[in-house]
Amino acid sequence: MRAAAKLAKPEWALKIERLRNRLGLSQTALARKLNVSAMAISRWERGVNEPSANCYIHLGKLAGRSECWFFWERAGLAKADVKRALE
């Protein structure tokens, strides 16, 4: 039953947890970088609450080029809109 519950986590929750692990950060350390509580990070990773758009933008910055757009699109940013804004 526990394995089934783990599979039921939303993709964004899994991506946040993987990013944090890849960066070698504890939940508390990531929380400090994002100016949120460690409990917020825990809730995100469990899929209980979803981060705000602002937090998704910061997560994208931490993720780097390889994964940034997943987080930025969750924040509502589209590549085409960003490209237009930068031109």
Secondary structure, DSSP 8 states (H G I E B T S, - for coil): -HHHHHHTS-HHHHHHHHHHHHHT--HHHHHHHHTS-HHHHHHHHHTSS---HHHHHHHHHHH-TTTHHHHHHHTT--HHHHHHHH-
